[in-house]
Amino acid sequence: MEEIYSEEQKICKIAKATPETVGFLLAFSKSMAVMKCRNLQFETVLN
Amino acid sequence: MELQIEDSILVKNYIAGDEKALETLINRHNQRISSFIYSKVMDRDITEDIFQDTFIKVIRTLKRGSYSEEGKFLPWVMRIAHNLIIDHFRKNKRMPKFEGSDDFNIFSVIKDDKLNAEKQLIKDQIDSDLSLLIEELPEDQREVLMMRIYKDMSFKEISENTGVSINTALGRMRYALINLRKIVDKNNIVLTN
């Protein structure tokens, strides 16, 4: 059945980012910080 | 009835350090933004990449405090996605990509002219065997053959260099090839690629 409907899925225009991508973005957000020093801003990404 | 917190409040909370607010924002608009990107690029993997790049930009802008809240979070994100889609097409125009399908494979039309490692080894072996066979030829025939094959000289040039007529040069070349074949047959040498 998966084989039969695989072409149909390609035509379907409704798309959704995978949980992995969402997870990556949330992890990126948590790891990223902006430091302000005088008038300068520094981005840091902690692993 | 579930009460939905407005985007503007979620954005404000996120800037204040509430990471959960970002999760809510992404999940709330995931389908709409992804479908918008997919409708333009028609490729799920590229959609995923552009979605990711869009939200990386969103996160960086929000964390830097460069976002001015005017109650238009979704249109703002859509605009970022739209610009990234344009970037994607511009990049692809500079470097067109071709992907084969099950029905058609580009490598059936375009071939690499270079020999593979095995064939190259065989060719090298044949070349070295042939140079040994050429050594067996009489001096005058060897000279003409070397000039014609290895130095790519015309018979006119060969005749000028050796001081013989063109016909003599042609004849020496002919006998050189006949003698080479004889040596090959006599010694049962196989020269194939």
gemmi code that builds the backbone of each chain (N, CA, C; Angstrom):
import gemmi

chains = {
    "A": [
        ("MET", (0.828, -1.219, 0.000), (0.000, 0.000, 0.000), (0.858, 1.263, 0.000)),
        ("GLU", (1.940, 1.207, 0.758), (2.848, 2.350, 0.822), (3.364, 2.697, -0.577)),
        ("GLU", (3.678, 1.653, -1.331), (4.186, 1.821, -2.696), (3.149, 2.521, -3.572)),
        ("ILE", (1.906, 2.067, -3.461), (0.837, 2.598, -4.316), (0.601, 4.083, -4.059)),
        ("TYR", (0.608, 4.489, -2.801), (0.263, 5.870, -2.469), (1.463, 6.812, -2.406)),
        ("SER", (2.677, 6.286, -2.661), (3.863, 7.131, -2.524), (3.837, 8.317, -3.491)),
        ("GLU", (3.350, 8.107, -4.725), (3.289, 9.190, -5.709), (2.289, 10.261, -5.267)),
        ("GLU", (1.181, 9.807, -4.695), (0.144, 10.739, -4.231), (0.691, 11.682, -3.164)),
        ("GLN", (1.526, 11.129, -2.297), (2.080, 11.952, -1.226), (2.944, 13.087, -1.770)),
        ("LYS", (3.622, 12.822, -2.896), (4.473, 13.845, -3.493), (3.643, 15.003, -4.017)),
        ("ILE", (2.454, 14.660, -4.545), (1.599, 15.688, -5.128), (0.989, 16.571, -4.030)),
        ("CYS", (0.738, 15.962, -2.880), (0.114, 16.668, -1.764), (0.938, 17.883, -1.369)),
        ("LYS", (0.279, 19.032, -1.257), (1.020, 20.266, -0.990), (1.141, 20.576, 0.495)),
        ("ILE", (0.490, 19.774, 1.330), (0.584, 20.039, 2.762), (1.885, 19.426, 3.263)),
        ("ALA", (2.702, 20.251, 3.819), (4.000, 19.765, 4.317), (4.167, 20.196, 5.762)),
        ("LYS", (5.026, 19.486, 6.442), (5.271, 19.823, 7.845), (6.700, 19.445, 8.175)),
        ("ALA", (7.404, 20.342, 8.829), (8.787, 20.037, 9.214), (8.784, 18.876, 10.203)),
        ("THR", (9.787, 18.024, 10.095), (9.829, 16.829, 10.945), (10.155, 17.185, 12.405)),
        ("PRO", (9.793, 16.301, 13.328), (10.126, 16.562, 14.748), (11.624, 16.746, 14.949)),
        ("GLU", (12.443, 16.086, 14.103), (13.907, 16.232, 14.220), (14.330, 17.680, 13.955)),
        ("THR", (13.722, 18.267, 12.922), (14.062, 19.666, 12.586), (13.617, 20.594, 13.707)),
        ("VAL", (12.413, 20.356, 14.197), (11.900, 21.188, 15.295), (12.810, 21.025, 16.509)),
        ("GLY", (13.194, 19.797, 16.778), (14.095, 19.503, 17.907), (15.427, 20.213, 17.752)),
        ("PHE", (15.940, 20.207, 16.535), (17.210, 20.897, 16.272), (17.075, 22.386, 16.561)),
        ("LEU", (15.970, 22.972, 16.093), (15.774, 24.413, 16.282), (15.664, 24.773, 17.768)),
        ("LEU", (14.974, 23.925, 18.521), (14.834, 24.188, 19.959), (16.187, 24.061, 20.658)),
        ("ALA", (16.968, 23.055, 20.238), (18.295, 22.865, 20.828), (19.208, 24.032, 20.461)),
        ("PHE", (19.075, 24.491, 19.199), (19.881, 25.637, 18.744), (19.536, 26.875, 19.570)),
        ("SER", (18.249, 27.056, 19.760), (17.795, 28.219, 20.532), (18.351, 28.193, 21.956)),
        ("LYS", (18.323, 26.994, 22.560), (18.814, 26.877, 23.944), (20.328, 27.134, 24.019)),
        ("SER", (21.028, 26.678, 22.971), (22.488, 26.785, 23.016), (22.989, 28.176, 22.640)),
        ("MET", (22.103, 28.944, 22.004), (22.549, 30.254, 21.534), (22.299, 31.360, 22.549)),
        ("ALA", (23.297, 32.208, 22.694), (23.140, 33.342, 23.599), (23.787, 34.561, 22.972)),
        ("VAL", (23.226, 35.723, 23.276), (23.804, 36.969, 22.756), (24.367, 37.739, 23.938)),
        ("MET", (25.635, 38.054, 23.841), (26.307, 38.806, 24.913), (26.460, 40.258, 24.460)),
        ("LYS", (26.211, 41.146, 25.387), (26.381, 42.559, 25.045), (27.588, 43.106, 25.800)),
        ("CYS", (28.459, 43.737, 25.060), (29.638, 44.326, 25.684), (29.792, 45.728, 25.117)),
        ("ARG", (29.626, 46.712, 25.988), (29.576, 48.110, 25.531), (28.513, 48.242, 24.425)),
        ("ASN", (28.925, 48.664, 23.236), (27.917, 48.803, 22.178), (27.904, 47.616, 21.224)),
        ("LEU", (28.656, 46.582, 21.578), (28.780, 45.449, 20.660), (27.949, 44.251, 21.142)),
        ("GLN", (27.489, 43.474, 20.184), (26.755, 42.257, 20.500), (27.532, 41.053, 19.973)),
        ("PHE", (27.665, 40.024, 20.815), (28.362, 38.806, 20.378), (27.433, 37.626, 20.511)),
        ("GLU", (27.400, 36.822, 19.448), (26.592, 35.601, 19.485), (27.476, 34.449, 19.916)),
        ("THR", (26.988, 33.652, 20.857), (27.743, 32.460, 21.229), (26.831, 31.249, 21.128)),
        ("VAL", (27.389, 30.175, 20.614), (26.625, 28.922, 20.534), (27.398, 27.878, 21.342)),
        ("LEU", (26.786, 27.444, 22.414), (27.446, 26.454, 23.283), (27.054, 25.048, 22.852)),
        ("ASN", (28.012, 24.204, 22.772), (27.714, 22.806, 22.416), (27.300, 22.021, 23.656)),
    ],
    "B": [
        ("MET", (-12.977, 24.984, 26.559), (-12.333, 25.559, 25.377), (-10.889, 25.944, 25.704)),
        ("GLU", (-9.995, 25.581, 24.783), (-8.575, 25.855, 25.039), (-8.259, 27.305, 24.692)),
        ("LEU", (-7.633, 28.002, 25.575), (-7.303, 29.407, 25.354), (-5.953, 29.492, 24.647)),
        ("GLN", (-5.947, 30.150, 23.502), (-4.694, 30.237, 22.753), (-3.983, 31.553, 23.066)),
        ("ILE", (-2.740, 31.406, 23.509), (-1.962, 32.616, 23.807), (-1.550, 33.260, 22.491)),
        ("GLU", (-1.640, 34.561, 22.427), (-1.310, 35.266, 21.185), (0.167, 35.167, 20.869)),
        ("ASP", (0.484, 35.226, 19.560), (1.882, 35.165, 19.125), (2.728, 36.235, 19.799)),
        ("SER", (2.178, 37.437, 19.868), (2.957, 38.562, 20.413), (3.386, 38.291, 21.857)),
        ("ILE", (2.502, 37.640, 22.608), (2.841, 37.331, 24.011), (3.913, 36.232, 24.057)),
        ("LEU", (3.751, 35.246, 23.172), (4.752, 34.160, 23.109), (6.122, 34.712, 22.722)),
        ("VAL", (6.131, 35.628, 21.780), (7.403, 36.242, 21.351), (8.026, 36.978, 22.528)),
        ("LYS", (7.199, 37.729, 23.238), (7.684, 38.501, 24.393), (8.246, 37.544, 25.453)),
        ("ASN", (7.539, 36.455, 25.699), (8.004, 35.463, 26.683), (9.312, 34.816, 26.242)),
        ("TYR", (9.393, 34.552, 24.946), (10.615, 33.912, 24.436), (11.808, 34.848, 24.607)),
        ("ILE", (11.611, 36.110, 24.264), (12.707, 37.082, 24.416), (13.107, 37.177, 25.896)),
        ("ALA", (12.120, 37.004, 26.760), (12.402, 37.062, 28.204), (13.084, 35.779, 28.707)),
        ("GLY", (13.197, 34.771, 27.852), (13.927, 33.555, 28.238), (13.087, 32.290, 28.325)),
        ("ASP", (11.817, 32.369, 27.934), (10.951, 31.186, 27.986), (11.097, 30.368, 26.688)),
        ("GLU", (11.913, 29.321, 26.737), (12.183, 28.510, 25.540), (10.939, 27.756, 25.071)),
        ("LYS", (10.041, 27.462, 26.031), (8.812, 26.729, 25.706), (7.950, 27.533, 24.726)),
        ("ALA", (8.046, 28.875, 24.839), (7.248, 29.751, 23.976), (7.636, 29.553, 22.513)),
        ("LEU", (8.947, 29.329, 22.276), (9.403, 29.109, 20.894), (8.827, 27.815, 20.339)),
        ("GLU", (8.819, 26.788, 21.197), (8.269, 25.499, 20.766), (6.811, 25.660, 20.340)),
        ("THR", (6.076, 26.420, 21.135), (4.657, 26.653, 20.822), (4.527, 27.389, 19.480)),
        ("LEU", (5.383, 28.404, 19.296), (5.322, 29.190, 18.049), (5.649, 28.323, 16.830)),
        ("ILE", (6.704, 27.515, 16.966), (7.103, 26.660, 15.824), (5.990, 25.668, 15.505)),
        ("ASN", (5.499, 24.995, 16.529), (4.457, 23.984, 16.295), (3.173, 24.609, 15.746)),
        ("ARG", (2.864, 25.806, 16.214), (1.640, 26.469, 15.764), (1.701, 26.799, 14.274)),
        ("HIS", (2.865, 27.250, 13.814), (2.974, 27.713, 12.420), (3.714, 26.745, 11.499)),
        ("ASN", (4.121, 25.607, 12.048), (4.906, 24.626, 11.279), (4.267, 24.302, 9.933)),
        ("GLN", (3.036, 23.831, 9.972), (2.376, 23.363, 8.743), (2.191, 24.487, 7.725)),
        ("ARG", (1.800, 25.647, 8.234), (1.514, 26.760, 7.321), (2.799, 27.217, 6.601)),
        ("ILE", (3.867, 27.371, 7.382), (5.125, 27.845, 6.781), (5.718, 26.762, 5.869)),
        ("SER", (5.703, 25.515, 6.343), (6.263, 24.407, 5.533), (5.506, 24.268, 4.220)),
        ("SER", (4.173, 24.341, 4.295), (3.367, 24.196, 3.080), (3.624, 25.340, 2.102)),
        ("PHE", (3.824, 26.534, 2.669), (4.127, 27.702, 1.826), (5.446, 27.470, 1.081)),
        ("ILE", (6.459, 27.004, 1.821), (7.772, 26.753, 1.195), (7.645, 25.632, 0.162)),
        ("TYR", (6.936, 24.558, 0.561), (6.811, 23.401, -0.327), (6.082, 23.763, -1.632)),
        ("SER", (5.094, 24.649, -1.520), (4.334, 25.047, -2.716), (5.230, 25.751, -3.738)),
        ("LYS", (6.341, 26.313, -3.247), (7.257, 27.015, -4.169), (8.374, 26.101, -4.663)),
        ("VAL", (8.956, 25.322, -3.746), (10.143, 24.543, -4.156), (9.820, 23.121, -4.602)),
        ("MET", (8.659, 22.599, -4.170), (8.195, 21.248, -4.552), (9.218, 20.143, -4.255)),
        ("ASP", (9.882, 20.288, -3.145), (10.836, 19.253, -2.744), (10.853, 19.240, -1.214)),
        ("ARG", (10.579, 18.054, -0.660), (10.414, 17.985, 0.798), (11.720, 18.253, 1.548)),
        ("ASP", (12.829, 17.758, 1.005), (14.111, 17.969, 1.685), (14.509, 19.443, 1.686)),
        ("ILE", (14.298, 20.099, 0.532), (14.640, 21.532, 0.440), (13.706, 22.336, 1.342)),
        ("THR", (12.436, 21.919, 1.391), (11.468, 22.581, 2.273), (11.974, 22.537, 3.714)),
        ("GLU", (12.429, 21.364, 4.107), (12.937, 21.173, 5.475), (14.129, 22.108, 5.749)),
        ("ASP", (15.034, 22.179, 4.763), (16.231, 23.037, 4.906), (15.839, 24.505, 5.039)),
        ("ILE", (14.924, 24.949, 4.167), (14.536, 26.368, 4.193), (13.768, 26.684, 5.472)),
        ("PHE", (12.938, 25.732, 5.910), (12.202, 25.925, 7.174), (13.195, 26.121, 8.315)),
        ("GLN", (14.204, 25.275, 8.328), (15.222, 25.341, 9.392), (15.966, 26.683, 9.357)),
        ("ASP", (16.394, 27.078, 8.143), (17.123, 28.354, 8.001), (16.243, 29.537, 8.395)),
        ("THR", (14.955, 29.439, 8.069), (14.018, 30.515, 8.417), (13.993, 30.713, 9.932)),
        ("PHE", (13.822, 29.605, 10.650), (13.699, 29.739, 12.105), (15.046, 30.037, 12.782)),
        ("ILE", (16.141, 29.673, 12.144), (17.450, 30.081, 12.699), (17.534, 31.609, 12.646)),
        ("LYS", (17.077, 32.189, 11.546), (17.065, 33.653, 11.410), (16.133, 34.284, 12.445)),
        ("VAL", (14.974, 33.648, 12.623), (13.992, 34.156, 13.592), (14.619, 34.159, 14.991)),
        ("ILE", (15.223, 33.024, 15.358), (15.820, 32.893, 16.690), (16.916, 33.946, 16.900)),
        ("ARG", (17.775, 34.092, 15.911), (18.881, 35.046, 16.039), (18.363, 36.475, 16.168)),
        ("THR", (17.371, 36.805, 15.375), (16.823, 38.171, 15.423), (16.154, 38.437, 16.768)),
        ("LEU", (15.391, 37.458, 17.248), (14.698, 37.646, 18.527), (15.702, 37.747, 19.668)),
        ("LYS", (16.715, 36.881, 19.651), (17.698, 36.894, 20.747), (18.549, 38.163, 20.744)),
        ("ARG", (18.762, 38.718, 19.575), (19.555, 39.944, 19.494), (18.717, 41.172, 19.868)),
        ("GLY", (17.410, 40.967, 19.972), (16.515, 42.066, 20.339), (16.227, 42.999, 19.170)),
        ("SER", (16.437, 42.502, 17.940), (16.242, 43.359, 16.756), (14.805, 43.326, 16.250)),
        ("TYR", (13.956, 42.502, 16.849), (12.584, 42.364, 16.352), (11.681, 43.377, 17.026)),
        ("SER", (10.914, 44.114, 16.198), (9.976, 45.061, 16.805), (8.575, 44.473, 16.688)),
        ("GLU", (7.965, 44.266, 17.817), (6.645, 43.622, 17.857), (5.559, 44.571, 17.365)),
        ("GLU", (4.952, 44.149, 16.273), (3.823, 44.950, 15.757), (2.623, 44.044, 15.555)),
        ("GLY", (2.634, 42.924, 16.221), (1.533, 41.975, 16.093), (1.520, 41.249, 14.767)),
        ("LYS", (2.691, 41.199, 14.113), (2.737, 40.556, 12.797), (3.835, 39.501, 12.746)),
        ("PHE", (3.808, 38.596, 13.693), (4.863, 37.577, 13.754), (4.843, 36.677, 12.520)),
        ("LEU", (3.671, 36.111, 12.205), (3.595, 35.170, 11.070), (3.969, 35.815, 9.729)),
        ("PRO", (3.406, 37.004, 9.397), (3.842, 37.625, 8.131), (5.351, 37.872, 8.082)),
        ("TRP", (5.910, 38.207, 9.246), (7.357, 38.458, 9.296), (8.135, 37.160, 8.984)),
        ("VAL", (7.729, 36.060, 9.589), (8.391, 34.765, 9.349), (8.209, 34.348, 7.889)),
        ("MET", (7.004, 34.574, 7.364), (6.729, 34.224, 5.964), (7.632, 35.021, 5.024)),
        ("ARG", (7.881, 36.271, 5.373), (8.733, 37.120, 4.542), (10.159, 36.567, 4.539)),
        ("ILE", (10.630, 36.125, 5.720), (11.978, 35.534, 5.810), (12.035, 34.283, 4.921)),
        ("ALA", (11.012, 33.420, 5.054), (10.966, 32.189, 4.254), (10.951, 32.519, 2.765)),
        ("HIS", (10.148, 33.527, 2.405), (10.038, 33.950, 0.999), (11.404, 34.379, 0.458)),
        ("ASN", (12.143, 35.168, 1.253), (13.474, 35.631, 0.819), (14.443, 34.456, 0.684)),
        ("LEU", (14.327, 33.491, 1.584), (15.219, 32.322, 1.499), (14.893, 31.453, 0.282)),
        ("ILE", (13.607, 31.404, -0.073), (13.206, 30.653, -1.279), (13.829, 31.311, -2.510)),
        ("ILE", (13.779, 32.657, -2.538), (14.383, 33.383, -3.678), (15.884, 33.094, -3.722)),
        ("ASP", (16.525, 33.131, -2.548), (17.975, 32.827, -2.487), (18.247, 31.438, -3.039)),
        ("HIS", (17.378, 30.496, -2.675), (17.547, 29.110, -3.123), (17.500, 29.022, -4.648)),
        ("PHE", (16.512, 29.700, -5.255), (16.389, 29.639, -6.713), (17.537, 30.367, -7.410)),
        ("ARG", (17.986, 31.473, -6.804), (19.129, 32.200, -7.381), (20.367, 31.307, -7.371)),
        ("LYS", (20.567, 30.626, -6.255), (21.734, 29.752, -6.104), (21.653, 28.605, -7.128)),
        ("ASN", (20.471, 28.069, -7.302), (20.283, 26.950, -8.243), (20.437, 27.370, -9.691)),
        ("LYS", (20.146, 28.646, -9.960), (20.286, 29.147, -11.324), (21.769, 29.222, -11.676)),
        ("ARG", (22.560, 29.605, -10.664), (24.010, 29.675, -10.892), (24.599, 28.277, -11.029)),
        ("MET", (24.072, 27.361, -10.222), (24.576, 25.982, -10.245), (23.409, 25.027, -10.477)),
        ("PRO", (22.962, 24.873, -11.724), (21.808, 23.996, -11.976), (22.086, 22.567, -11.519)),
        ("LYS", (21.083, 21.996, -10.915), (21.234, 20.644, -10.382), (20.374, 19.698, -11.209)),
        ("PHE", (20.894, 18.565, -11.549), (20.081, 17.585, -12.258), (20.043, 16.293, -11.468)),
        ("GLU", (18.864, 15.819, -11.221), (18.731, 14.547, -10.518), (18.073, 13.539, -11.436)),
        ("GLY", (18.655, 12.382, -11.564), (18.069, 11.339, -12.389), (16.875, 10.696, -11.715)),
        ("SER", (16.096, 9.978, -12.481), (14.976, 9.244, -11.903), (15.150, 7.770, -12.252)),
        ("ASP", (14.191, 6.957, -11.848), (14.262, 5.532, -12.154), (14.201, 5.279, -13.662)),
        ("ASP", (13.448, 6.157, -14.383), (13.268, 5.972, -15.822), (14.471, 6.444, -16.630)),
        ("PHE", (15.115, 7.477, -16.117), (16.209, 8.050, -16.898), (17.411, 8.323, -16.006)),
        ("ASN", (18.523, 7.799, -16.419), (19.748, 8.029, -15.671), (20.713, 8.814, -16.552)),
        ("ILE", (21.133, 9.970, -16.051), (22.010, 10.863, -16.834), (23.312, 10.166, -17.220)),
        ("PHE", (23.760, 9.212, -16.389), (25.041, 8.552, -16.669), (24.942, 7.541, -17.821)),
        ("SER", (23.710, 7.288, -18.286), (23.589, 6.428, -19.455), (23.880, 7.236, -20.726)),
        ("VAL", (23.812, 8.571, -20.610), (24.074, 9.445, -21.757), (25.501, 10.012, -21.674)),
        ("ILE", (25.836, 10.499, -20.476), (27.165, 11.087, -20.285), (28.082, 10.026, -19.692)),
        ("LYS", (29.216, 9.886, -20.329), (30.157, 8.890, -19.806), (31.499, 9.533, -19.526)),
        ("ASP", (32.197, 8.963, -18.604), (33.539, 9.417, -18.293), (34.491, 8.749, -19.291)),
        ("ASP", (35.221, 9.584, -20.036), (36.112, 9.028, -21.059), (37.319, 8.306, -20.474)),
        ("LYS", (37.641, 8.629, -19.229), (38.831, 8.023, -18.629), (38.632, 6.534, -18.419)),
        ("LEU", (39.738, 5.800, -18.533), (39.672, 4.362, -18.272), (39.563, 4.140, -16.774)),
        ("ASN", (38.944, 3.033, -16.425), (38.916, 2.737, -14.994), (40.279, 2.176, -14.581)),
        ("ALA", (40.464, 1.995, -13.293), (41.784, 1.630, -12.764), (42.307, 0.336, -13.405)),
        ("GLU", (41.408, -0.646, -13.566), (41.825, -1.936, -14.114), (42.259, -1.790, -15.577)),
        ("LYS", (41.435, -1.086, -16.361), (41.739, -0.916, -17.787), (43.006, -0.090, -17.981)),
        ("GLN", (43.209, 0.887, -17.087), (44.417, 1.714, -17.163), (45.662, 0.850, -16.927)),
        ("LEU", (45.571, -0.070, -15.947), (46.684, -0.982, -15.650), (47.005, -1.853, -16.865)),
        ("ILE", (45.935, -2.380, -17.501), (46.116, -3.237, -18.683), (46.764, -2.436, -19.811)),
        ("LYS", (46.267, -1.189, -19.985), (46.807, -0.338, -21.063), (48.295, -0.069, -20.822)),
        ("ASP", (48.653, 0.234, -19.576), (50.063, 0.495, -19.253), (50.921, -0.731, -19.562)),
        ("GLN", (50.370, -1.903, -19.240), (51.107, -3.151, -19.465), (51.313, -3.365, -20.973)),
        ("ILE", (50.241, -3.125, -21.751), (50.334, -3.287, -23.215), (51.368, -2.314, -23.784)),
        ("ASP", (51.321, -1.051, -23.300), (52.285, -0.054, -23.791), (53.715, -0.490, -23.519)),
        ("SER", (53.935, -1.023, -22.316), (55.313, -1.422, -21.986), (55.734, -2.661, -22.796)),
        ("ASP", (54.782, -3.613, -23.000), (55.087, -4.792, -23.829), (55.409, -4.378, -25.262)),
        ("LEU", (54.598, -3.432, -25.754), (54.770, -2.980, -27.132), (56.121, -2.302, -27.334)),
        ("SER", (56.535, -1.497, -26.333), (57.830, -0.817, -26.481), (58.970, -1.841, -26.530)),
        ("LEU", (58.813, -2.995, -25.833), (59.833, -4.054, -25.894), (59.848, -4.715, -27.275)),
        ("LEU", (58.627, -4.893, -27.842), (58.533, -5.507, -29.173), (59.137, -4.603, -30.240)),
        ("ILE", (58.909, -3.299, -30.069), (59.432, -2.340, -31.060), (60.972, -2.395, -31.098)),
        ("GLU", (61.552, -2.668, -29.931), (63.021, -2.767, -29.851), (63.565, -3.885, -30.754)),
        ("GLU", (62.710, -4.883, -31.044), (63.132, -6.017, -31.861), (63.174, -5.694, -33.364)),
        ("LEU", (62.557, -4.582, -33.758), (62.476, -4.232, -35.190), (63.824, -3.740, -35.716)),
        ("PRO", (64.027, -3.897, -37.027), (65.241, -3.318, -37.621), (65.267, -1.801, -37.420)),
        ("GLU", (66.449, -1.246, -37.329), (66.649, 0.172, -36.990), (65.822, 1.118, -37.857)),
        ("ASP", (65.868, 0.939, -39.227), (65.175, 1.882, -40.112), (63.654, 1.849, -39.914)),
        ("GLN", (63.120, 0.628, -39.708), (61.664, 0.503, -39.484), (61.272, 1.085, -38.122)),
        ("ARG", (62.117, 0.793, -37.109), (61.816, 1.294, -35.750), (61.782, 2.824, -35.735)),
        ("GLU", (62.734, 3.395, -36.461), (62.843, 4.849, -36.495), (61.563, 5.485, -37.055)),
        ("VAL", (61.091, 4.941, -38.172), (59.872, 5.485, -38.801), (58.660, 5.280, -37.894)),
        ("LEU", (58.558, 4.106, -37.322), (57.402, 3.803, -36.451), (57.375, 4.718, -35.212)),
        ("MET", (58.545, 4.928, -34.629), (58.622, 5.798, -33.441), (58.207, 7.232, -33.788)),
        ("MET", (58.684, 7.688, -34.949), (58.346, 9.062, -35.356), (56.850, 9.215, -35.632)),
        ("ARG", (56.278, 8.191, -36.266), (54.864, 8.273, -36.656), (53.944, 8.120, -35.435)),
        ("ILE", (54.195, 7.101, -34.633), (53.279, 6.786, -33.532), (53.546, 7.641, -32.285)),
        ("TYR", (54.788, 7.692, -31.851), (55.069, 8.376, -30.581), (55.295, 9.880, -30.737)),
        ("LYS", (55.852, 10.283, -31.879), (56.088, 11.729, -32.070), (55.019, 12.376, -32.939)),
        ("ASP", (54.082, 11.568, -33.432), (52.946, 12.051, -34.216), (53.370, 12.901, -35.424)),
        ("MET", (54.443, 12.479, -36.063), (54.937, 13.237, -37.223), (54.251, 12.731, -38.497)),
        ("SER", (54.128, 13.627, -39.482), (53.541, 13.201, -40.771), (54.633, 12.483, -41.571)),
        ("PHE", (54.214, 11.742, -42.630), (55.219, 11.020, -43.432), (56.137, 11.986, -44.179)),
        ("LYS", (55.603, 13.195, -44.444), (56.438, 14.219, -45.103), (57.563, 14.624, -44.151)),
        ("GLU", (57.188, 14.855, -42.888), (58.193, 15.248, -41.878), (59.199, 14.112, -41.653)),
        ("ILE", (58.685, 12.877, -41.639), (59.559, 11.721, -41.423), (60.574, 11.619, -42.572)),
        ("SER", (60.070, 11.817, -43.810), (60.973, 11.701, -44.959), (62.048, 12.785, -44.908)),
        ("GLU", (61.660, 13.993, -44.456), (62.634, 15.084, -44.348), (63.677, 14.792, -43.273)),
        ("ASN", (63.220, 14.196, -42.172), (64.119, 13.925, -41.040), (65.059, 12.753, -41.292)),
        ("THR", (64.563, 11.767, -42.041), (65.389, 10.572, -42.252), (66.154, 10.609, -43.572)),
        ("GLY", (65.811, 11.556, -44.431), (66.502, 11.699, -45.709), (66.098, 10.659, -46.728)),
        ("VAL", (64.898, 10.089, -46.570), (64.390, 9.143, -47.568), (63.109, 9.698, -48.170)),
        ("SER", (62.646, 9.096, -49.267), (61.417, 9.591, -49.893), (60.203, 9.218, -49.040)),
        ("ILE", (59.088, 9.878, -49.303), (57.849, 9.587, -48.561), (57.446, 8.128, -48.781)),
        ("ASN", (57.579, 7.665, -50.028), (57.206, 6.279, -50.322), (58.041, 5.279, -49.531)),
        ("THR", (59.322, 5.560, -49.383), (60.189, 4.670, -48.597), (59.752, 4.674, -47.132)),
        ("ALA", (59.460, 5.865, -46.636), (58.994, 5.988, -45.232), (57.710, 5.184, -45.047)),
        ("LEU", (56.781, 5.319, -46.020), (55.519, 4.564, -45.956), (55.789, 3.057, -45.965)),
        ("GLY", (56.691, 2.659, -46.821), (57.034, 1.234, -46.928), (57.652, 0.708, -45.639)),
        ("ARG", (58.527, 1.504, -45.031), (59.156, 1.081, -43.764), (58.109, 0.944, -42.648)),
        ("MET", (57.173, 1.869, -42.669), (56.103, 1.817, -41.663), (55.279, 0.531, -41.843)),
        ("ARG", (54.970, 0.241, -43.133), (54.178, -0.956, -43.445), (54.908, -2.208, -42.981)),
        ("TYR", (56.196, -2.298, -43.286), (56.968, -3.485, -42.872), (57.132, -3.543, -41.353)),
        ("ALA", (57.239, -2.359, -40.730), (57.364, -2.333, -39.265), (56.131, -2.980, -38.633)),
        ("LEU", (54.946, -2.628, -39.151), (53.698, -3.186, -38.613), (53.592, -4.686, -38.903)),
        ("ILE", (53.973, -5.076, -40.154), (53.928, -6.506, -40.509), (54.847, -7.298, -39.582)),
        ("ASN", (56.073, -6.765, -39.378), (57.028, -7.471, -38.521), (56.562, -7.534, -37.063)),
        ("LEU", (55.943, -6.443, -36.627), (55.422, -6.444, -35.242), (54.385, -7.548, -35.064)),
        ("ARG", (53.462, -7.650, -36.047), (52.422, -8.698, -35.992), (53.073, -10.082, -35.983)),
        ("LYS", (54.132, -10.240, -36.792), (54.819, -11.533, -36.848), (55.408, -11.880, -35.480)),
        ("ILE", (56.053, -10.887, -34.835), (56.661, -11.133, -33.513), (55.569, -11.516, -32.502)),
        ("VAL", (54.453, -10.790, -32.593), (53.327, -11.059, -31.676), (52.819, -12.487, -31.876)),
        ("ASP", (52.596, -12.880, -33.165), (52.092, -14.231, -33.463), (53.091, -15.303, -33.043)),
        ("LYS", (54.346, -15.045, -33.340), (55.394, -16.034, -33.075), (55.502, -16.323, -31.581)),
        ("ASN", (55.380, -15.276, -30.786), (55.555, -15.450, -29.332), (54.235, -15.627, -28.573)),
        ("ASN", (53.167, -15.781, -29.350), (51.831, -15.946, -28.731), (51.515, -14.856, -27.698)),
        ("ILE", (51.822, -13.635, -28.072), (51.568, -12.512, -27.147), (50.138, -11.998, -27.375)),
        ("VAL", (49.424, -11.752, -26.283), (48.052, -11.231, -26.410), (48.069, -9.757, -26.020)),
        ("LEU", (47.749, -8.915, -26.982), (47.711, -7.470, -26.700), (46.274, -6.993, -26.854)),
        ("THR", (45.526, -7.072, -25.802), (44.134, -6.589, -25.868), (43.830, -5.755, -24.650)),
        ("ASN", (42.808, -4.927, -24.784), (42.372, -4.115, -23.646), (40.896, -4.376, -23.407)),
    ],
}
model = gemmi.Model(1)
for chain_id, residues in chains.items():
    chain = gemmi.Chain(chain_id)
    for i, (resn, *xyz) in enumerate(residues, 1):
        res = gemmi.Residue()
        res.name, res.seqid = resn, gemmi.SeqId(i, " ")
        for name, pos in zip(("N", "CA", "C"), xyz):
            atom = gemmi.Atom()
            atom.name, atom.element = name, gemmi.Element(name[0])
            atom.pos, atom.b_iso = gemmi.Position(*pos), 0.0
            res.add_atom(atom)
        chain.add_residue(res)
    model.add_chain(chain)
structure = gemmi.Structure()
structure.add_model(model)
structure.setup_entities()
